[in-house]
Amino acid sequence: MQRLLRPLIALAILTSCSPSEGEQMTDSKAIQLIDHIGQFEGDIGGLQFWHHPVNNYEGGIVAANGEAGLVFISIEGVASQAVPGAFFVKPDIVYPEGHEALIFAPDRNRNELVAIRKNNNGTELAEVSSYPLDDKEISGFCMMDSLRGIFIQNSGHAIYREFDNENSVTPLSAKAKYSACKFDPVTGRLFLSTRKGNIVEASVDGDIIKRFSPNLGKGFEFDLFREKDRGLFLIAFSNNRGIVLPADDQDSGKGFHFMTNRGRDAVEAVQHFTMTGGNLGSIYRNGAIAVIDSNHDLYFAPWTGFSKGSDGQEAITLGPRPPRETDEEEGLPAFQLDSAFDLPGLSGADQ
C-alpha cells in the first residue's frame, strides 16, 4: 500500500546553541536545521541530491522509497510522481558531460539497475534504460560513469562492473566487507565504507590505498564534498554525530551535529544522511544536507563549511526562506505540485 508524506510545519528560524552536556564532543559544531519538509510513514532506502543544469533553486533529492518506487522532492518541498519499482538502496547520480544527469537505482523486483532521467522543466521522472544485475541482491553501489560502477553484495563483497563488457566483472579486495561506496569523478578516486566502521580508498583492482577512521561505530552513511582550492573531504554521519575528514592529508576530523533553538539535538537518530557542496540557491547556495530521522521525518539544512580557511563559520547567506503557501482551513503548508500531478503515495515498505 502506498502511503503519504505528511506535510508538516515547514520553517523554523533557528539559532546555534551549545550541545547538551555529555552528548556531543566539545569541538562539535552545531548545524541549524532550517526546513522540516514532511514525514514518511516507514523506512526508505536512501537519499541523493540532484542538481538542475541551469536553475540552482530547482534541485532537490531523489529518494528510494521502497515498494512505492523512486521519488523526487525539490528543495522547496515539491514532490514528483514515483517511478514504479522496489527501490531499497541509496540511488546514485552521474552527470555525463554535455548530457542530462542520469539517476541510477537497483530495482529489487526486476533485479535490474534502472537508469532514470528527470525532466528539467518539471518534477517528472522517467525510466530510460535498465541493466541486469547478478542473482545476489545489492546492498549498496556507486557509479563511476553511465556504464561503470561498484556493486556491493549482501555478503559485503564488492565487484567492479562495466555494463557494456560482460567480461569486466572484477572482485575488490576480500580483506574487508563493505557497506557503501562513493566515486569522485574529478580525480577518479574511489572510497568505500567497511562493516567494521572504517572508510578506505581503493583502486578498481581492489588494492587498498588509504584508510580513514570516522569513529562513528559500524553503521554510518557518507558523502564526498569538494571545495575549490581546498581539496576533497569525506562527510560521515551516524545516529546524532557527524565528522568531516580531509581526504588529502592527515588533519584530524571535525565533528558536527544538528541543533534546535532549545539547545538540544533536533534529530536524535539519523537513519539516512546525504549532502552536497553544490549550489541549490538561496541559503543553500553553499551546499545542503538532507536527513531522515528515526521518526521518518525529512529535514533540509544548509551546509555551513568546515574546510581549511573557513574556521567553522556559518555561511553568510544563512537565514530564513519565505514561508510556503498555507492551507487556510488546516493551517498546514501546501506542497505546490505541478497541475498535472496529485500528491504521490510515498511508502516506507519494510525491506
For each residue, the residues with C-beta under 8 A, 3 or more apart:
1: 347
2: 68 344 345 346 347
3: 40 41 42 68 345 346 347 348
4: 41 343 345 346
5: 37 38 39 40 73 79 298 343 344 346
6: 38 39 41
7: 10 37 38 77 332 333 334 335
8: 36 37 38 39 297 332 333
9: 12 36 332 333
10: 7 35 36 37 77 323 324 333
11: 34 35 36 320 321 323 324
12: 9 33 34 35 36 260 261
13: 34 261 320
14: 32 33 34 259 260 261
15: 32 261
16: 30 32 259 314
17: 30 259 260 261 262 263
18: 30 263
19: 23 24 25 28 30 257 259 265
20: 23 24 263 264 265
21:
22:
23: 19 20 240 265
24: 19 20 28 240 241 255 257 265
25: 19 28 241 255
26:
27: 254 255
28: 19 24 25 241 255 256 257
29: 254 255 256 257 304 306 312
30: 16 17 18 19 256 257 258 259
31: 256 257 258 259 289 301 302 303 304
32: 14 15 16 258 259 301 302 304 314 318
33: 12 14 36 258 259 260 266 267 299 301
34: 11 12 13 14 283 300 301 302 320 321
35: 10 11 12 77 299 300 301 321
36: 8 9 10 11 12 33 297 298 299
37: 5 7 8 10 73 77 298 299 300
38: 5 6 7 8 77 297 298
39: 5 6 8 295 296 297 298
40: 3 5 43 44 65 292 296 298 346 347 348
41: 3 4 6 296 346 347 348
42: 3 66 296 347 348 349 350
43: 40 66 271 296 348 349 350 351
44: 40 47 63 64 65 66 272 292 296 348
45: 63 64 65 66 87 88 89 90 91 351
46: 63 64 89 90 91 221 272 274
47: 44 61 62 63 64 90 272 273 274 290 292
48: 61 62 90 91 92 93 103 274
49: 59 60 61 62 93 274 275 276 278 280 288 290
50: 59 60 61 62 72 93 101 103 118
51: 56 59 95 101 276 278 279 280
52: 55 56 57 58 59 120
53: 100 101 120
54: 120
55: 52 58 281
56: 51 52 59 278 279 280 281 285
57: 52 75 76 280 281 282
58: 52 55 74 75 120
59: 49 50 51 52 56 74 75 278 280 281
60: 49 50 72 73 74 75 76 78 280
61: 47 48 49 50 72 73 274 290
62: 47 48 49 50 70 71 72 91 93 103 105 118
63: 44 45 46 47 70 71 72 73 91 346
64: 44 45 46 47 70 87 88 89 90 91 105
65: 40 44 45 68 69 70 71 82 87 346 347 348
66: 42 43 44 45 86 87 88 347 348 349 350 351
67: 86 347 349
68: 2 3 65 71 82 344 345 346 347 349
69: 65 82 83 84 85 87
70: 62 63 64 65 82 83 85 87 91 103 105 114 116 125
71: 62 63 65 68 79 80 81 82 83 125 344 346
72: 50 60 61 62 63 79 80 118 123 125
73: 5 37 60 61 63 77 78 79 80 298
74: 58 59 60 77 78 79 123
75: 57 58 59 60 280 281 284 288 300
76: 57 60 324 336
77: 7 10 35 37 38 73 74 324 333 335 336
78: 60 73 74 123 335 336 337 338
79: 5 71 72 73 74 123 335 337 341 343 344 346
80: 71 72 73 118 123 124 125 341 344
81: 71 123 124 125 341 342 344
82: 65 68 69 70 71 125 344 345 346
83: 69 70 71 114 116 125 126 127
84: 69
85: 69 70 105 107 108 109 110 114
86: 66 67 107 108 109 349
87: 45 64 65 66 69 70 91 105 106 107 108
88: 45 64 66 106 108 351
89: 45 46 64 105 106 138 139 140 141
90: 45 46 47 48 64 140 180 221 272 274
91: 45 46 48 62 63 64 70 87 103 104 105
92: 48 103 104 105 141 142 143 149
93: 48 49 50 62 101 102 103 104 143
94: 101 102 104 143 145 146 185
95: 51 99 101 185
96: 99 100 101 102 145 146
97:
98:
99: 95 96 102
100: 53 96 117 118 120
101: 50 51 53 93 94 95 96 117 118
102: 93 94 96 99 115 116 117 128 146
103: 48 50 62 70 91 92 93 115 116 117 118 125
104: 91 92 93 94 113 114 115 116 141 143 149
105: 62 64 70 85 87 89 91 92 113 114 116
106: 87 88 89 112 113 114 133 138 141
107: 85 86 87 110 111 112 113 114 130
108: 85 86 87 88 111 137
109: 85 86
110: 85 107 114 130
111: 107 108 132 133 135
112: 106 107 130 131 132 133
113: 104 105 106 107 130 131 132 133 141 149 163
114: 70 83 85 104 105 106 107 110 127 129 130
115: 102 103 104 127 128 129 130 131 146
116: 70 83 102 103 104 105 125 126 127 128
117: 100 101 102 103 125 126 128
118: 50 62 72 80 100 101 103 123 124 125 126
119: 122 123 124 125 126
120: 52 53 54 58 100
121:
122: 119 338
123: 72 74 78 79 80 81 118 119 337 338 341
124: 80 81 118 119 338
125: 70 71 72 80 81 82 83 103 116 117 118 119
126: 83 116 117 118 119
127: 83 114 115 116 130
128: 102 115 116 117
129: 114 115
130: 107 110 112 113 114 115 127
131: 112 113 115 163
132: 111 112 113
133: 106 111 112 113 138 151
134: 151 153 159
135: 111
136: 153 154 155
137: 108 153 154
138: 89 106 133 141 151 152 153 154
139: 89 152 153 154 156 179
140: 89 90 151 152 178 179 180 181
141: 89 92 104 106 113 138 149 150 151 152 181
142: 92 149 150 180 181 182 183 190
143: 92 93 94 104 146 148 149 183
144: 148 149 150 183 185 188 190 204
145: 94 96 148 185
146: 94 96 102 115 143
147: 162 163 164
148: 143 144 145 160 161 162 163
149: 92 104 113 141 142 143 144 160 161 163
150: 141 142 144 158 159 160 161 172 181 183 190 192 204
151: 133 134 138 140 141 158 159 161
152: 138 139 140 141 156 157 158 178 179 180 181 192
153: 134 136 137 138 139 156 157 158 159
154: 136 137 138 139
155: 136 177
156: 139 152 153 176 177 178 179 195
157: 152 153 171 172 174 177 178
158: 150 151 152 153 171 172 178 181 192
159: 134 150 151 153 169 170 171 172
160: 148 149 150 168 169 170 171 172 204
161: 148 149 150 151 168 169 170
162: 147 148 165 168
163: 113 131 147 148 149
164: 147
165: 162 168
166:
167:
168: 160 161 162 165
169: 159 160 161
170: 159 160 161 204 205 206
171: 157 158 159 160 174 206
172: 150 157 158 159 160 178 192 202 204 205 206
173: 176 202 206 207 208
174: 157 171 206
175: 208
176: 156 173 192 194 195 196 198 200 208
177: 155 156 157 194 195 196
178: 140 152 156 157 158 172 181 192 193 194 195
179: 139 140 152 156 192 193 194 195 219
180: 90 140 142 152 192 193 221 222
181: 140 141 142 150 152 158 178 190 191 192 193
182: 142 190 191 192 222 223 224 234
183: 142 143 144 150 188 189 190 191
184: 187 188 189 190 191 224 226 232
185: 94 95 144 145 188
186: 226 232
187: 184 232
188: 144 183 184 185
189: 183 184 201 232 247
190: 142 144 150 181 182 183 184 201 202 203 204
191: 181 182 183 184 199 200 201 202 222 224 234 247
192: 150 152 158 172 176 178 179 180 181 182 199 200 202
193: 178 179 180 181 198 199 220 222 236
194: 176 177 178 179 197 198 199 200
195: 156 176 177 178 179 218
196: 176 177 218
197: 194 213 214 215 216 217 218 219 220
198: 176 193 194 211 212 213 214
199: 191 192 193 194 211 212 213 214 222 234 236 245
200: 176 191 192 194 208 209 210 211 212
201: 189 190 191 208 209 210 211 212 247
202: 172 173 190 191 192 206 207 208 209
203: 190 206 207 209
204: 144 150 160 170 172 190
205: 170 172
206: 170 171 172 173 174 202 203
207: 173 202 203
208: 173 175 176 200 201 202 211
209: 200 201 202 203
210: 200 201
211: 198 199 200 201 208
212: 198 199 200 201 234 245 247
213: 197 198 199
214: 197 198 199 220 222 234 236 238 243 245 253
215: 197 243 253
216: 197 220 236 237 238 239 241 242 243
217: 197 220 238 239
218: 195 196 197
219: 179 197 238
220: 193 197 214 216 217 236 237 238
221: 46 90 180 236 237 238 272 273 274
222: 180 182 191 193 199 214 234 235 236 237
223: 182 234 235 273 274 275 276
224: 182 184 191 232 233 234 235 247
225: 232 233 234 235 244 275 276 277 287 303
226: 184 186 231 232 233 277
227: 230 231 233 277 305 307
228:
229:
230: 227 307 308 309
231: 226 227 246 247 248 249 307 308
232: 184 186 187 189 224 225 226 246 247 248
233: 224 225 226 227 244 245 246 247 306 307
234: 182 191 199 212 214 222 223 224 225 244 245 247
235: 222 223 224 225 242 243 244 245 275
236: 193 199 214 216 220 221 222 242 243 245
237: 216 220 221 222 241 242 243 270 273 291
238: 214 216 217 219 220 221 241 242 270
239: 216 217 268 269 270
240: 23 24 257 258 265 267 268 269 270
241: 24 25 28 216 237 238 255 257
242: 216 235 236 237 238 255 256 257 273
243: 214 215 216 235 236 237 253 254 255 256
244: 225 233 234 235 253 254 255 256 306 307
245: 199 212 214 233 234 235 236 253
246: 231 232 233 249 250 251 253 307 308
247: 189 191 201 212 224 231 232 233 234
248: 231 232
249: 231 246
250: 246
251: 246 308
252:
253: 214 215 243 244 245 246
254: 27 29 243 244 306 312
255: 24 25 27 28 29 241 242 243 244
256: 28 29 30 31 242 243 244 306
257: 19 24 28 29 30 31 240 241 242 265
258: 30 31 32 33 240 265 266 267 291 299 301
259: 14 16 17 19 30 31 32 33 263 264 265 266
260: 12 14 17 33 263 264 265 266
261: 12 13 14 15 17
262: 17
263: 17 18 20 259 260
264: 20 259 260
265: 19 20 23 24 240 257 258 259 260 268
266: 33 258 259 260 299
267: 33 240 258 270 291 293 297 299
268: 239 240 265 293 294
269: 239 240 293 294
270: 237 238 239 240 267 273 291 292 293 294
271: 43 292 293 294 296
272: 44 46 47 90 221 291 292
273: 47 221 223 237 242 270 289 290 291
274: 46 47 48 49 61 90 221 223 289 290
275: 49 223 225 235 287 288 289 290 303
276: 49 51 223 225 280 287 288 303
277: 225 226 227 286 287 303
278: 49 51 56 59 287
279: 51 56 284 285 286 287
280: 49 51 56 57 59 60 75 276 284 285 287 288
281: 55 56 57 59 75 284 285
282: 57 285 317 321
283: 34 302 315 317 318 319 320 321
284: 75 279 280 281 287 288 300 302 303
285: 56 279 280 281 282 315 317
286: 277 279 302 303 304 305 315 317
287: 225 275 276 277 278 279 280 284 302 303 305
288: 49 75 275 276 280 284 300 301 302 303
289: 31 273 274 275 300 301 302 303
290: 47 49 61 273 274 275 298 299 300 301
291: 237 258 267 270 272 273 298 299 301
292: 40 44 47 270 271 272 296 297 298 299
293: 267 268 269 270 271 296 297 299
294: 268 269 270 271
295: 39
296: 39 40 41 42 43 44 271 292 293 348
297: 8 36 38 39 267 292 293
298: 5 36 37 38 39 40 73 290 291 292
299: 33 35 36 37 258 266 267 290 291 292 293
300: 34 35 37 75 284 288 289 290
301: 31 32 33 34 35 258 288 289 290 291
302: 31 32 34 283 284 286 287 288 289 315 317 318
303: 31 225 275 276 277 284 286 287 288 289 315
304: 29 31 32 286 312 313 314 315 318
305: 227 286 287 310 312 313 314 315
306: 29 233 244 254 256 310 312
307: 227 230 231 233 244 246 310
308: 230 231 246 251
309: 230
310: 305 306 307 313
311:
312: 29 254 304 305 306
313: 304 305 310
314: 16 32 304 305 318
315: 283 285 286 302 303 304 305 318
316:
317: 282 283 285 286 302
318: 32 283 302 304 314 315
319: 283
320: 11 13 34 283
321: 11 34 35 282 283
322:
323: 10 11 326 333
324: 10 11 76 77 333 334 336
325: 333 334 336
326: 323 331 332 333 334
327: 330 331 332 333 334
328: 331
329:
330: 327
331: 326 327 328
332: 7 8 9 326 327
333: 7 8 9 10 77 323 324 325 326 327
334: 7 324 325 326 327
335: 7 77 78 79 343
336: 76 77 78 324 325
337: 78 79 123 341 342 343
338: 78 122 123 124 341
339:
340:
341: 79 80 81 123 337 338 344
342: 81 337
343: 4 5 79 335 337
344: 2 5 68 71 79 80 81 82 341
345: 2 3 4 68 82
346: 2 3 4 5 40 41 63 65 68 71 79 82
347: 1 2 3 40 41 42 65 66 67 68
348: 3 40 41 42 43 44 65 66 296
349: 42 43 66 67 68 86
350: 42 43 66
351: 43 45 66 88
